[in-house]
Amino acid sequence: MASRVWNGCGNSDVTTAQLLSVGIITLMMIALVWGRLRYDMIAVCALLLAVAAGIVPFAKASEGLQR
């Protein structure tokens, strides 16, 4: 079971994985708007962050790169 971190508005519970996902997507959007880095490198870095954080299993990440 995922750990619950924040009980904000009413009955909605946000898990650690959800917070990490939002954080990674936010960083990705900032990097894309900044425009200094290539979009493919931003995507690979975001995927590596997601794997390192345990959000995306390594097998699924490597499977997506093979296609």
N, CA, C, O and CB atoms as a CASP TS submission, in Angstrom:
PFRMAT TS
TARGET T0000
AUTHOR 0000-0000-0000
METHOD Language model
MODEL 1
PARENT N/A
ATOM      1  N   MET     1       0.841  -1.180   0.000  1.00  0.00           N
ATOM      2  CA  MET     1       0.000   0.000   0.000  1.00  0.00           C
ATOM      3  C   MET     1       0.883   1.239   0.000  1.00  0.00           C
ATOM      4  O   MET     1       1.903   1.283   0.688  1.00  0.00           O
ATOM      5  CB  MET     1      -0.955   0.000   1.214  1.00  0.00           C
ATOM      6  N   ALA     2       0.496   2.223  -0.758  1.00  0.00           N
ATOM      7  CA  ALA     2       1.272   3.463  -0.845  1.00  0.00           C
ATOM      8  C   ALA     2       1.085   4.293   0.424  1.00  0.00           C
ATOM      9  O   ALA     2       0.021   4.295   1.044  1.00  0.00           O
ATOM     10  CB  ALA     2       0.855   4.283  -2.093  1.00  0.00           C
ATOM     11  N   SER     3       2.139   4.985   0.779  1.00  0.00           N
ATOM     12  CA  SER     3       2.041   5.809   1.984  1.00  0.00           C
ATOM     13  C   SER     3       1.304   7.111   1.675  1.00  0.00           C
ATOM     14  O   SER     3       1.492   7.711   0.617  1.00  0.00           O
ATOM     15  CB  SER     3       3.446   6.109   2.555  1.00  0.00           C
ATOM     16  N   ARG     4       0.476   7.527   2.602  1.00  0.00           N
ATOM     17  CA  ARG     4      -0.295   8.754   2.444  1.00  0.00           C
ATOM     18  C   ARG     4       0.484   9.906   3.038  1.00  0.00           C
ATOM     19  O   ARG     4       1.003   9.808   4.150  1.00  0.00           O
ATOM     20  CB  ARG     4      -1.686   8.632   3.108  1.00  0.00           C
ATOM     21  N   VAL     5       0.567  11.001   2.295  1.00  0.00           N
ATOM     22  CA  VAL     5       1.382  12.118   2.745  1.00  0.00           C
ATOM     23  C   VAL     5       0.540  13.321   3.107  1.00  0.00           C
ATOM     24  O   VAL     5       0.826  14.002   4.092  1.00  0.00           O
ATOM     25  CB  VAL     5       2.380  12.494   1.685  1.00  0.00           C
ATOM     26  N   TRP     6      -0.472  13.590   2.343  1.00  0.00           N
ATOM     27  CA  TRP     6      -1.174  14.847   2.467  1.00  0.00           C
ATOM     28  C   TRP     6      -2.665  14.615   2.365  1.00  0.00           C
ATOM     29  O   TRP     6      -3.124  13.944   1.440  1.00  0.00           O
ATOM     30  CB  TRP     6      -0.709  15.837   1.406  1.00  0.00           C
ATOM     31  N   ASN     7      -3.420  15.150   3.286  1.00  0.00           N
ATOM     32  CA  ASN     7      -4.866  15.065   3.236  1.00  0.00           C
ATOM     33  C   ASN     7      -5.386  16.494   3.157  1.00  0.00           C
ATOM     34  O   ASN     7      -5.738  17.101   4.169  1.00  0.00           O
ATOM     35  CB  ASN     7      -5.452  14.297   4.481  1.00  0.00           C
ATOM     36  N   GLY     8      -5.426  17.008   1.964  1.00  0.00           N
ATOM     37  CA  GLY     8      -5.756  18.414   1.754  1.00  0.00           C
ATOM     38  C   GLY     8      -7.243  18.682   1.733  1.00  0.00           C
ATOM     39  O   GLY     8      -7.840  18.913   2.785  1.00  0.00           O
ATOM     40  N   CYS     9      -7.847  18.657   0.588  1.00  0.00           N
ATOM     41  CA  CYS     9      -9.245  19.047   0.404  1.00  0.00           C
ATOM     42  C   CYS     9     -10.158  17.843   0.599  1.00  0.00           C
ATOM     43  O   CYS     9     -10.198  16.945  -0.242  1.00  0.00           O
ATOM     44  CB  CYS     9      -9.460  19.662  -0.994  1.00  0.00           C
ATOM     45  N   GLY    10     -10.859  17.826   1.661  1.00  0.00           N
ATOM     46  CA  GLY    10     -11.859  16.794   1.897  1.00  0.00           C
ATOM     47  C   GLY    10     -11.263  15.423   2.088  1.00  0.00           C
ATOM     48  O   GLY    10     -10.387  15.232   2.931  1.00  0.00           O
ATOM     49  N   ASN    11     -11.736  14.458   1.301  1.00  0.00           N
ATOM     50  CA  ASN    11     -11.328  13.073   1.447  1.00  0.00           C
ATOM     51  C   ASN    11     -10.234  12.652   0.479  1.00  0.00           C
ATOM     52  O   ASN    11      -9.889  11.472   0.428  1.00  0.00           O
ATOM     53  CB  ASN    11     -12.504  12.191   1.269  1.00  0.00           C
ATOM     54  N   SER    12      -9.680  13.580  -0.287  1.00  0.00           N
ATOM     55  CA  SER    12      -8.677  13.199  -1.275  1.00  0.00           C
ATOM     56  C   SER    12      -7.320  13.006  -0.605  1.00  0.00           C
ATOM     57  O   SER    12      -6.813  13.900   0.072  1.00  0.00           O
ATOM     58  CB  SER    12      -8.580  14.259  -2.386  1.00  0.00           C
ATOM     59  N   ASP    13      -6.750  11.835  -0.805  1.00  0.00           N
ATOM     60  CA  ASP    13      -5.433  11.510  -0.274  1.00  0.00           C
ATOM     61  C   ASP    13      -4.443  11.490  -1.430  1.00  0.00           C
ATOM     62  O   ASP    13      -4.728  10.926  -2.486  1.00  0.00           O
ATOM     63  CB  ASP    13      -5.445  10.144   0.481  1.00  0.00           C
ATOM     64  N   VAL    14      -3.300  12.093  -1.236  1.00  0.00           N
ATOM     65  CA  VAL    14      -2.259  12.128  -2.248  1.00  0.00           C
ATOM     66  C   VAL    14      -1.108  11.268  -1.750  1.00  0.00           C
ATOM     67  O   VAL    14      -0.618  11.462  -0.638  1.00  0.00           O
ATOM     68  CB  VAL    14      -1.794  13.594  -2.546  1.00  0.00           C
ATOM     69  N   THR    15      -0.676  10.319  -2.573  1.00  0.00           N
ATOM     70  CA  THR    15       0.412   9.432  -2.181  1.00  0.00           C
ATOM     71  C   THR    15       1.762  10.059  -2.522  1.00  0.00           C
ATOM     72  O   THR    15       1.843  11.040  -3.262  1.00  0.00           O
ATOM     73  CB  THR    15       0.266   8.063  -2.869  1.00  0.00           C
ATOM     74  N   THR    16       2.798   9.479  -1.975  1.00  0.00           N
ATOM     75  CA  THR    16       4.153   9.946  -2.258  1.00  0.00           C
ATOM     76  C   THR    16       4.467   9.823  -3.740  1.00  0.00           C
ATOM     77  O   THR    16       5.072  10.726  -4.319  1.00  0.00           O
ATOM     78  CB  THR    16       5.178   9.160  -1.435  1.00  0.00           C
ATOM     79  N   ALA    17       4.067   8.723  -4.364  1.00  0.00           N
ATOM     80  CA  ALA    17       4.319   8.524  -5.790  1.00  0.00           C
ATOM     81  C   ALA    17       3.624   9.601  -6.629  1.00  0.00           C
ATOM     82  O   ALA    17       4.178  10.067  -7.625  1.00  0.00           O
ATOM     83  CB  ALA    17       3.844   7.127  -6.224  1.00  0.00           C
ATOM     84  N   GLN    18       2.433   9.988  -6.234  1.00  0.00           N
ATOM     85  CA  GLN    18       1.725  11.039  -6.965  1.00  0.00           C
ATOM     86  C   GLN    18       2.428  12.373  -6.828  1.00  0.00           C
ATOM     87  O   GLN    18       2.545  13.115  -7.804  1.00  0.00           O
ATOM     88  CB  GLN    18       0.291  11.157  -6.473  1.00  0.00           C
ATOM     89  N   LEU    19       2.900  12.692  -5.624  1.00  0.00           N
ATOM     90  CA  LEU    19       3.632  13.941  -5.429  1.00  0.00           C
ATOM     91  C   LEU    19       4.925  13.955  -6.230  1.00  0.00           C
ATOM     92  O   LEU    19       5.270  14.971  -6.835  1.00  0.00           O
ATOM     93  CB  LEU    19       3.934  14.154  -3.950  1.00  0.00           C
ATOM     94  N   LEU    20       5.638  12.840  -6.240  1.00  0.00           N
ATOM     95  CA  LEU    20       6.865  12.749  -7.026  1.00  0.00           C
ATOM     96  C   LEU    20       6.572  12.883  -8.518  1.00  0.00           C
ATOM     97  O   LEU    20       7.324  13.530  -9.247  1.00  0.00           O
ATOM     98  CB  LEU    20       7.579  11.422  -6.746  1.00  0.00           C
ATOM     99  N   SER    21       5.485  12.276  -8.966  1.00  0.00           N
ATOM    100  CA  SER    21       5.108  12.376 -10.380  1.00  0.00           C
ATOM    101  C   SER    21       4.818  13.814 -10.774  1.00  0.00           C
ATOM    102  O   SER    21       5.275  14.282 -11.817  1.00  0.00           O
ATOM    103  CB  SER    21       3.888  11.503 -10.670  1.00  0.00           C
ATOM    104  N   VAL    22       4.067  14.507  -9.949  1.00  0.00           N
ATOM    105  CA  VAL    22       3.756  15.920 -10.235  1.00  0.00           C
ATOM    106  C   VAL    22       5.030  16.754 -10.226  1.00  0.00           C
ATOM    107  O   VAL    22       5.192  17.653 -11.051  1.00  0.00           O
ATOM    108  CB  VAL    22       2.744  16.481  -9.201  1.00  0.00           C
ATOM    109  N   GLY    23       5.930  16.460  -9.300  1.00  0.00           N
ATOM    110  CA  GLY    23       7.195  17.186  -9.235  1.00  0.00           C
ATOM    111  C   GLY    23       8.041  16.981 -10.479  1.00  0.00           C
ATOM    112  O   GLY    23       8.610  17.935 -11.009  1.00  0.00           O
ATOM    113  N   ILE    24       8.131  15.741 -10.950  1.00  0.00           N
ATOM    114  CA  ILE    24       8.913  15.440 -12.152  1.00  0.00           C
ATOM    115  C   ILE    24       8.293  16.106 -13.378  1.00  0.00           C
ATOM    116  O   ILE    24       9.007  16.668 -14.209  1.00  0.00           O
ATOM    117  CB  ILE    24       9.011  13.916 -12.367  1.00  0.00           C
ATOM    118  N   ILE    25       6.984  16.046 -13.491  1.00  0.00           N
ATOM    119  CA  ILE    25       6.303  16.689 -14.633  1.00  0.00           C
ATOM    120  C   ILE    25       6.489  18.198 -14.581  1.00  0.00           C
ATOM    121  O   ILE    25       6.678  18.836 -15.617  1.00  0.00           O
ATOM    122  CB  ILE    25       4.790  16.340 -14.642  1.00  0.00           C
ATOM    123  N   THR    26       6.435  18.777 -13.381  1.00  0.00           N
ATOM    124  CA  THR    26       6.649  20.217 -13.238  1.00  0.00           C
ATOM    125  C   THR    26       8.059  20.603 -13.677  1.00  0.00           C
ATOM    126  O   THR    26       8.243  21.575 -14.410  1.00  0.00           O
ATOM    127  CB  THR    26       6.408  20.655 -11.784  1.00  0.00           C
ATOM    128  N   LEU    27       9.050  19.840 -13.226  1.00  0.00           N
ATOM    129  CA  LEU    27      10.428  20.100 -13.652  1.00  0.00           C
ATOM    130  C   LEU    27      10.577  19.963 -15.166  1.00  0.00           C
ATOM    131  O   LEU    27      11.295  20.735 -15.801  1.00  0.00           O
ATOM    132  CB  LEU    27      11.392  19.142 -12.944  1.00  0.00           C
ATOM    133  N   MET    28       9.894  18.980 -15.730  1.00  0.00           N
ATOM    134  CA  MET    28       9.928  18.786 -17.171  1.00  0.00           C
ATOM    135  C   MET    28       9.351  19.994 -17.907  1.00  0.00           C
ATOM    136  O   MET    28       9.930  20.467 -18.885  1.00  0.00           O
ATOM    137  CB  MET    28       9.162  17.523 -17.551  1.00  0.00           C
ATOM    138  N   MET    29       8.219  20.483 -17.439  1.00  0.00           N
ATOM    139  CA  MET    29       7.584  21.637 -18.073  1.00  0.00           C
ATOM    140  C   MET    29       8.468  22.884 -17.979  1.00  0.00           C
ATOM    141  O   MET    29       8.576  23.651 -18.936  1.00  0.00           O
ATOM    142  CB  MET    29       6.220  21.911 -17.428  1.00  0.00           C
ATOM    143  N   ILE    30       9.098  23.078 -16.818  1.00  0.00           N
ATOM    144  CA  ILE    30       9.986  24.224 -16.649  1.00  0.00           C
ATOM    145  C   ILE    30      11.152  24.129 -17.628  1.00  0.00           C
ATOM    146  O   ILE    30      11.517  25.117 -18.266  1.00  0.00           O
ATOM    147  CB  ILE    30      10.504  24.305 -15.195  1.00  0.00           C
ATOM    148  N   ALA    31      11.734  22.936 -17.744  1.00  0.00           N
ATOM    149  CA  ALA    31      12.859  22.746 -18.663  1.00  0.00           C
ATOM    150  C   ALA    31      12.438  22.956 -20.117  1.00  0.00           C
ATOM    151  O   ALA    31      13.196  23.518 -20.907  1.00  0.00           O
ATOM    152  CB  ALA    31      13.451  21.345 -18.489  1.00  0.00           C
ATOM    153  N   LEU    32      11.234  22.508 -20.471  1.00  0.00           N
ATOM    154  CA  LEU    32      10.754  22.704 -21.840  1.00  0.00           C
ATOM    155  C   LEU    32      10.511  24.175 -22.145  1.00  0.00           C
ATOM    156  O   LEU    32      10.846  24.643 -23.233  1.00  0.00           O
ATOM    157  CB  LEU    32       9.475  21.910 -22.069  1.00  0.00           C
ATOM    158  N   VAL    33       9.941  24.902 -21.209  1.00  0.00           N
ATOM    159  CA  VAL    33       9.681  26.328 -21.406  1.00  0.00           C
ATOM    160  C   VAL    33      10.986  27.105 -21.452  1.00  0.00           C
ATOM    161  O   VAL    33      11.119  28.064 -22.212  1.00  0.00           O
ATOM    162  CB  VAL    33       8.776  26.875 -20.290  1.00  0.00           C
ATOM    163  N   TRP    34      11.953  26.686 -20.635  1.00  0.00           N
ATOM    164  CA  TRP    34      13.256  27.355 -20.604  1.00  0.00           C
ATOM    165  C   TRP    34      13.922  27.288 -21.968  1.00  0.00           C
ATOM    166  O   TRP    34      14.550  28.258 -22.393  1.00  0.00           O
ATOM    167  CB  TRP    34      14.166  26.722 -19.539  1.00  0.00           C
ATOM    168  N   GLY    35      13.798  26.168 -22.660  1.00  0.00           N
ATOM    169  CA  GLY    35      14.260  26.043 -24.026  1.00  0.00           C
ATOM    170  C   GLY    35      15.755  25.852 -24.222  1.00  0.00           C
ATOM    171  O   GLY    35      16.213  25.860 -25.365  1.00  0.00           O
ATOM    172  N   ARG    36      16.528  25.681 -23.172  1.00  0.00           N
ATOM    173  CA  ARG    36      17.980  25.510 -23.307  1.00  0.00           C
ATOM    174  C   ARG    36      18.366  24.059 -23.604  1.00  0.00           C
ATOM    175  O   ARG    36      19.416  23.802 -24.194  1.00  0.00           O
ATOM    176  CB  ARG    36      18.681  25.977 -22.033  1.00  0.00           C
ATOM    177  N   LEU    37      17.530  23.125 -23.203  1.00  0.00           N
ATOM    178  CA  LEU    37      17.835  21.711 -23.368  1.00  0.00           C
ATOM    179  C   LEU    37      16.966  21.115 -24.470  1.00  0.00           C
ATOM    180  O   LEU    37      15.861  21.588 -24.736  1.00  0.00           O
ATOM    181  CB  LEU    37      17.626  20.950 -22.044  1.00  0.00           C
ATOM    182  N   ARG    38      17.484  20.078 -25.099  1.00  0.00           N
ATOM    183  CA  ARG    38      16.712  19.398 -26.139  1.00  0.00           C
ATOM    184  C   ARG    38      15.554  18.636 -25.504  1.00  0.00           C
ATOM    185  O   ARG    38      15.674  18.112 -24.397  1.00  0.00           O
ATOM    186  CB  ARG    38      17.614  18.436 -26.957  1.00  0.00           C
ATOM    187  N   TYR    39      14.446  18.583 -26.210  1.00  0.00           N
ATOM    188  CA  TYR    39      13.254  17.946 -25.646  1.00  0.00           C
ATOM    189  C   TYR    39      13.449  16.453 -25.422  1.00  0.00           C
ATOM    190  O   TYR    39      12.894  15.898 -24.473  1.00  0.00           O
ATOM    191  CB  TYR    39      12.063  18.172 -26.557  1.00  0.00           C
ATOM    192  N   ASP    40      14.230  15.788 -26.279  1.00  0.00           N
ATOM    193  CA  ASP    40      14.452  14.356 -26.088  1.00  0.00           C
ATOM    194  C   ASP    40      15.314  14.082 -24.853  1.00  0.00           C
ATOM    195  O   ASP    40      15.119  13.076 -24.171  1.00  0.00           O
ATOM    196  CB  ASP    40      15.113  13.756 -27.330  1.00  0.00           C
ATOM    197  N   MET    41      16.257  14.969 -24.567  1.00  0.00           N
ATOM    198  CA  MET    41      17.079  14.807 -23.368  1.00  0.00           C
ATOM    199  C   MET    41      16.253  15.064 -22.098  1.00  0.00           C
ATOM    200  O   MET    41      16.459  14.419 -21.070  1.00  0.00           O
ATOM    201  CB  MET    41      18.291  15.762 -23.420  1.00  0.00           C
ATOM    202  N   ILE    42      15.333  16.000 -22.189  1.00  0.00           N
ATOM    203  CA  ILE    42      14.438  16.274 -21.062  1.00  0.00           C
ATOM    204  C   ILE    42      13.578  15.041 -20.774  1.00  0.00           C
ATOM    205  O   ILE    42      13.379  14.670 -19.617  1.00  0.00           O
ATOM    206  CB  ILE    42      13.538  17.511 -21.358  1.00  0.00           C
ATOM    207  N   ALA    43      13.076  14.416 -21.831  1.00  0.00           N
ATOM    208  CA  ALA    43      12.236  13.226 -21.669  1.00  0.00           C
ATOM    209  C   ALA    43      13.021  12.069 -21.060  1.00  0.00           C
ATOM    210  O   ALA    43      12.515  11.373 -20.179  1.00  0.00           O
ATOM    211  CB  ALA    43      11.649  12.804 -23.016  1.00  0.00           C
ATOM    212  N   VAL    44      14.250  11.859 -21.522  1.00  0.00           N
ATOM    213  CA  VAL    44      15.072  10.772 -20.983  1.00  0.00           C
ATOM    214  C   VAL    44      15.411  11.038 -19.518  1.00  0.00           C
ATOM    215  O   VAL    44      15.363  10.126 -18.693  1.00  0.00           O
ATOM    216  CB  VAL    44      16.367  10.604 -21.810  1.00  0.00           C
ATOM    217  N   CYS    45      15.750  12.277 -19.197  1.00  0.00           N
ATOM    218  CA  CYS    45      16.058  12.619 -17.805  1.00  0.00           C
ATOM    219  C   CYS    45      14.841  12.435 -16.903  1.00  0.00           C
ATOM    220  O   CYS    45      14.970  11.952 -15.779  1.00  0.00           O
ATOM    221  CB  CYS    45      16.563  14.061 -17.711  1.00  0.00           C
ATOM    222  N   ALA    46      13.674  12.813 -17.383  1.00  0.00           N
ATOM    223  CA  ALA    46      12.446  12.625 -16.605  1.00  0.00           C
ATOM    224  C   ALA    46      12.165  11.143 -16.387  1.00  0.00           C
ATOM    225  O   ALA    46      11.741  10.742 -15.304  1.00  0.00           O
ATOM    226  CB  ALA    46      11.252  13.291 -17.311  1.00  0.00           C
ATOM    227  N   LEU    47      12.401  10.330 -17.416  1.00  0.00           N
ATOM    228  CA  LEU    47      12.204   8.888 -17.275  1.00  0.00           C
ATOM    229  C   LEU    47      13.184   8.305 -16.264  1.00  0.00           C
ATOM    230  O   LEU    47      12.805   7.473 -15.439  1.00  0.00           O
ATOM    231  CB  LEU    47      12.364   8.188 -18.632  1.00  0.00           C
ATOM    232  N   LEU    48      14.442   8.737 -16.323  1.00  0.00           N
ATOM    233  CA  LEU    48      15.434   8.252 -15.368  1.00  0.00           C
ATOM    234  C   LEU    48      15.087   8.673 -13.942  1.00  0.00           C
ATOM    235  O   LEU    48      15.268   7.901 -13.000  1.00  0.00           O
ATOM    236  CB  LEU    48      16.823   8.764 -15.742  1.00  0.00           C
ATOM    237  N   LEU    49      14.593   9.892 -13.788  1.00  0.00           N
ATOM    238  CA  LEU    49      14.151  10.337 -12.458  1.00  0.00           C
ATOM    239  C   LEU    49      12.994   9.490 -11.948  1.00  0.00           C
ATOM    240  O   LEU    49      12.951   9.127 -10.772  1.00  0.00           O
ATOM    241  CB  LEU    49      13.738  11.814 -12.496  1.00  0.00           C
ATOM    242  N   ALA    50      12.060   9.179 -12.832  1.00  0.00           N
ATOM    243  CA  ALA    50      10.908   8.365 -12.442  1.00  0.00           C
ATOM    244  C   ALA    50      11.339   6.958 -12.051  1.00  0.00           C
ATOM    245  O   ALA    50      10.789   6.382 -11.112  1.00  0.00           O
ATOM    246  CB  ALA    50       9.885   8.302 -13.581  1.00  0.00           C
ATOM    247  N   VAL    51      12.317   6.399 -12.760  1.00  0.00           N
ATOM    248  CA  VAL    51      12.830   5.070 -12.406  1.00  0.00           C
ATOM    249  C   VAL    51      13.567   5.143 -11.070  1.00  0.00           C
ATOM    250  O   VAL    51      13.388   4.279 -10.211  1.00  0.00           O
ATOM    251  CB  VAL    51      13.772   4.523 -13.519  1.00  0.00           C
ATOM    252  N   ALA    52      14.397   6.179 -10.895  1.00  0.00           N
ATOM    253  CA  ALA    52      15.145   6.325  -9.648  1.00  0.00           C
ATOM    254  C   ALA    52      14.220   6.527  -8.447  1.00  0.00           C
ATOM    255  O   ALA    52      14.522   6.077  -7.342  1.00  0.00           O
ATOM    256  CB  ALA    52      16.115   7.496  -9.757  1.00  0.00           C
ATOM    257  N   ALA    53      13.100   7.202  -8.669  1.00  0.00           N
ATOM    258  CA  ALA    53      12.144   7.440  -7.585  1.00  0.00           C
ATOM    259  C   ALA    53      11.262   6.225  -7.321  1.00  0.00           C
ATOM    260  O   ALA    53      10.545   6.188  -6.321  1.00  0.00           O
ATOM    261  CB  ALA    53      11.274   8.642  -7.911  1.00  0.00           C
ATOM    262  N   GLY    54      11.307   5.240  -8.198  1.00  0.00           N
ATOM    263  CA  GLY    54      10.511   4.038  -8.015  1.00  0.00           C
ATOM    264  C   GLY    54       9.093   4.152  -8.550  1.00  0.00           C
ATOM    265  O   GLY    54       8.248   3.306  -8.257  1.00  0.00           O
ATOM    266  N   ILE    55       8.828   5.181  -9.325  1.00  0.00           N
ATOM    267  CA  ILE    55       7.489   5.363  -9.880  1.00  0.00           C
ATOM    268  C   ILE    55       7.279   4.443 -11.077  1.00  0.00           C
ATOM    269  O   ILE    55       6.216   3.842 -11.236  1.00  0.00           O
ATOM    270  CB  ILE    55       7.266   6.828 -10.288  1.00  0.00           C
ATOM    271  N   VAL    56       8.307   4.344 -11.915  1.00  0.00           N
ATOM    272  CA  VAL    56       8.251   3.491 -13.104  1.00  0.00           C
ATOM    273  C   VAL    56       9.210   2.321 -12.882  1.00  0.00           C
ATOM    274  O   VAL    56      10.383   2.538 -12.580  1.00  0.00           O
ATOM    275  CB  VAL    56       8.622   4.296 -14.413  1.00  0.00           C
ATOM    276  N   PRO    57       8.726   1.082 -13.029  1.00  0.00           N
ATOM    277  CA  PRO    57       9.628  -0.065 -12.892  1.00  0.00           C
ATOM    278  C   PRO    57      10.659  -0.074 -14.025  1.00  0.00           C
ATOM    279  O   PRO    57      10.355   0.322 -15.150  1.00  0.00           O
ATOM    280  CB  PRO    57       8.823  -1.389 -12.886  1.00  0.00           C
ATOM    281  N   PHE    58      11.881  -0.529 -13.719  1.00  0.00           N
ATOM    282  CA  PHE    58      12.952  -0.536 -14.712  1.00  0.00           C
ATOM    283  C   PHE    58      12.565  -1.335 -15.951  1.00  0.00           C
ATOM    284  O   PHE    58      12.872  -0.929 -17.072  1.00  0.00           O
ATOM    285  CB  PHE    58      14.228  -1.106 -14.105  1.00  0.00           C
ATOM    286  N   ALA    59      11.893  -2.468 -15.756  1.00  0.00           N
ATOM    287  CA  ALA    59      11.510  -3.325 -16.896  1.00  0.00           C
ATOM    288  C   ALA    59      10.582  -2.578 -17.843  1.00  0.00           C
ATOM    289  O   ALA    59      10.712  -2.700 -19.061  1.00  0.00           O
ATOM    290  CB  ALA    59      10.825  -4.622 -16.401  1.00  0.00           C
ATOM    291  N   LYS    60       9.659  -1.815 -17.304  1.00  0.00           N
ATOM    292  CA  LYS    60       8.731  -1.054 -18.144  1.00  0.00           C
ATOM    293  C   LYS    60       9.448   0.105 -18.854  1.00  0.00           C
ATOM    294  O   LYS    60       9.136   0.417 -20.004  1.00  0.00           O
ATOM    295  CB  LYS    60       7.565  -0.513 -17.291  1.00  0.00           C
ATOM    296  N   ALA    61      10.401   0.735 -18.172  1.00  0.00           N
ATOM    297  CA  ALA    61      11.134   1.847 -18.776  1.00  0.00           C
ATOM    298  C   ALA    61      11.995   1.364 -19.927  1.00  0.00           C
ATOM    299  O   ALA    61      12.033   1.990 -20.986  1.00  0.00           O
ATOM    300  CB  ALA    61      12.002   2.551 -17.732  1.00  0.00           C
ATOM    301  N   SER    62      12.688   0.246 -19.723  1.00  0.00           N
ATOM    302  CA  SER    62      13.537  -0.284 -20.793  1.00  0.00           C
ATOM    303  C   SER    62      12.706  -0.855 -21.926  1.00  0.00           C
ATOM    304  O   SER    62      13.133  -0.830 -23.081  1.00  0.00           O
ATOM    305  CB  SER    62      14.475  -1.354 -20.250  1.00  0.00           C
ATOM    306  N   GLU    63      11.532  -1.367 -21.614  1.00  0.00           N
ATOM    307  CA  GLU    63      10.629  -1.883 -22.642  1.00  0.00           C
ATOM    308  C   GLU    63      10.173  -0.746 -23.561  1.00  0.00           C
ATOM    309  O   GLU    63      10.069  -0.931 -24.773  1.00  0.00           O
ATOM    310  CB  GLU    63       9.405  -2.580 -21.995  1.00  0.00           C
ATOM    311  N   GLY    64       9.907   0.409 -22.993  1.00  0.00           N
ATOM    312  CA  GLY    64       9.473   1.540 -23.790  1.00  0.00           C
ATOM    313  C   GLY    64      10.560   2.085 -24.698  1.00  0.00           C
ATOM    314  O   GLY    64      10.260   2.633 -25.758  1.00  0.00           O
ATOM    315  N   LEU    65      11.807   1.945 -24.306  1.00  0.00           N
ATOM    316  CA  LEU    65      12.917   2.427 -25.117  1.00  0.00           C
ATOM    317  C   LEU    65      13.226   1.503 -26.295  1.00  0.00           C
ATOM    318  O   LEU    65      13.887   1.918 -27.247  1.00  0.00           O
ATOM    319  CB  LEU    65      14.149   2.584 -24.256  1.00  0.00           C
ATOM    320  N   GLN    66      12.759   0.270 -26.241  1.00  0.00           N
ATOM    321  CA  GLN    66      13.043  -0.697 -27.300  1.00  0.00           C
ATOM    322  C   GLN    66      12.149  -0.512 -28.516  1.00  0.00           C
ATOM    323  O   GLN    66      12.450  -1.034 -29.589  1.00  0.00           O
ATOM    324  CB  GLN    66      12.888  -2.099 -26.770  1.00  0.00           C
ATOM    325  N   ARG    67      11.084   0.204 -28.365  1.00  0.00           N
ATOM    326  CA  ARG    67      10.132   0.341 -29.484  1.00  0.00           C
ATOM    327  C   ARG    67      10.455   1.518 -30.335  1.00  0.00           C
ATOM    328  O   ARG    67       9.760   1.780 -31.316  1.00  0.00           O
ATOM    329  CB  ARG    67       8.716   0.465 -28.982  1.00  0.00           C
TER
END
